[in-house]
């Protein structure tokens, strides 16, 4: 029998939950998908501010802001539980919004003669979405998008800025822990999500860039 008073156990759990919610919000997929293209564009355009903002926002807006607007609007109307859409069955429309919007951005990049690295980035993000959709509904397994996006983005940033950004894997571990702590995902779901992000997102980006 535990000698720890119930109020201390409750306080400890509340503290962990608050810490987990911070990670879940600050390191949410939409945050990574908005910031990552800008960071990559800044480097691959040779620090040309105008071009970096242009190409970065095309990917960021179509891959993050537009889908997030659809998701938040749906959540407010009660179509799903929250803007994180923790219910697996409710993820079809959000996935469709993400894939459709980002695909439009991908076409704009192609037509606009964007840097090859930005096209590779958008393609890798699309691949992650398609894989996540297939796993979520084909295998009926609620893979963690937080883990996929965070892990994939970290690999891409390491490629663009150097190995010191491997420190971002600490953030990946934090957000994976948060999803389990909040009971929105199991350990298996975040582990497979992170592995998918590394292989499909990060690995896909590395492969496409190597073909350039």
N, C-alpha and C positions, 0 to 999 in steps of 0.2 A: 504494500500500500504506500502511495507517495506521501512524503512528509511535507511537500510544498503546498502552501495554502492555495485554495482554489482561486482566490483573487489575484495571486501572483501569476498563476498559470494563465488566467484570462488576460492579464495585463501584458504578459509576454506575447501571447497570441495576437493581441491587438497591435502591438508594436510591429511584429512581423508582417501583419496584414497591411499596415500603413506603408511600410518599406516596400512591400510587394506591389502595392498599387502605384507607387511612384515609378517603379521600373516599368510596369505595364503601360503606363501613360507616356512617360518620357521616351521609352524605347519601343513605342508602338510602330507597327509596319508603316503607317502613313508618314511618320516622322522620318524614318530611314529613307523611304522612297522619295520624299521631297528633298532631303538634304544630300543624299548620295549623288544624284546626277549633277548637282551644282558643284560639289567637291571634285568630281571626276572631270567635269567640263572645264573647270578652272585650270586644272593641270594639263589636259590634253590640248587645250587651245593656246597653250603658252602664256597663260595668265592674261589673256585678252578679256577684259571685263565684259564688254558688250556681247561677244560671242559666247562666253561662259554662261552669262545670264540667259541668253536666248535659248541655247541648246539644253541647258540645265532645266530651265522652266518648262520647256516642251515636254520633257520626260517627267518632271516633277508634277506638273499640273495634270497631265493625262494619266499618270500612274498613281497619283496620290490624292490631289485635291478634288478632282471631279468624282472619282469613286467614293471618296470619303463624304462628299456632300450627299451623294445618293444614299449611303449607308446611314448617316446621321438623320437624314429626313425620314428614312424608313423606320429607324428606331423611335423617333418622336411620334410616329403614327402607330407604333405598336406592332410593326411587322416582324421585328425580332427583339430579343431581350435587351440589347445595348449596342453601342457603336462598335463593340468588339465581336458581336454576333457569336456568342459562345455556344448557341444551339446548332449542332452540325446540320440538321435538316434545313435550317434557315439560311444557309450560306450560298445557295445557288444564285440568287439574284445579285448579291454582292460580288461573287466571282464573275458573273457575266458582265457586271458594270466595270469591274477592274480590267478584264481581258478586252472588252470592247473599246474602252477609253484608251488604254495603253496601245492597242493595235492601231488606233487612229494616230496617236503620237508617233508610233513607229513609221507609219506611212509618211507623215510630215517630215521626219528625219531623212527618209530616203529621198523624197522629192526635193527637199531643201539642201541636199548635198552636205549633210552634217558630218562631223568627224567620224571616222570609222569606229572609234572607241565608244562613241555615244550610241551608235546603231547597235554595236555589240552589247552594250549595257541594256538597252531596251529589249533586245532579243532574249537576253538571259533572264530578265525579269518576266517576260512573257512565258518563257519555258517553265519557270518556277510556278507561275499561276496555273498553267495547264497541268503540270504534275500534281499540284495541290488539289485541283479540281478532280482529277482522276482518282486520287487516293481517297479524298473525302466522300465522293459519291460512288465510285466504282468499288472500292474496298470497304466503304462505310467506316472509315477510320478518321477521326477528327484530328488531322495533323495540325500542328501549331504554326500559324502564319507568323507569329512573333518570332519564333525560332528560325524558320526558313529565311525570313528577310534579314534578320540581324546577322546570322551566320554567313549568308551569301554576300551581304554588303561588306562585311569585314574582310572577306577574301578579296573582293574587288578593290577595296581601299589599300590593302597590302600590296597588291599588284601595282597600283597607281602611285602610291606614296612611299612604299618601302616597308621592310619587315618590322620596323618599330611599331607599326599600327596593329601588330598581332596582340598588343595590349587590349585592343577592343574585344578580344575574346572574353575578357573579364565582364564586359557589358553583356555579351551573349549569355554567359553563365548566369548573370544576375536576372536577366529577363526570363530565361528558361525556368529558373527557380521560382520566380514570381508567378508564372502561370500555373505551376504545380501548387504553390502555397495558397493561391486563391481558388484552387480546385476547379479551374477552368480547363485544365489539361492534366493528363497523367504524365509520369516520367517518360514512358515510352513515346508518347505523342510529341513531347518536346525534343527528345533525343533523335527520333526519326526526322523531325522537322529540321533540326540543326544539321544533321547529316545530309539531308536533301538540299538544304541551302548551300552547303559547302560544295557538294558534287554538281548539282544542276545549275545553281546560280553562279557561284564562284568559279567552278570548273568550266561551265559553259562560257563564261566571259573570258577566261584565260584561253580557252580553245579558239574562240572566235577572234580574239586579238592576235593570236599566233598566226592565224590565216591571213591577216592583213599584209 
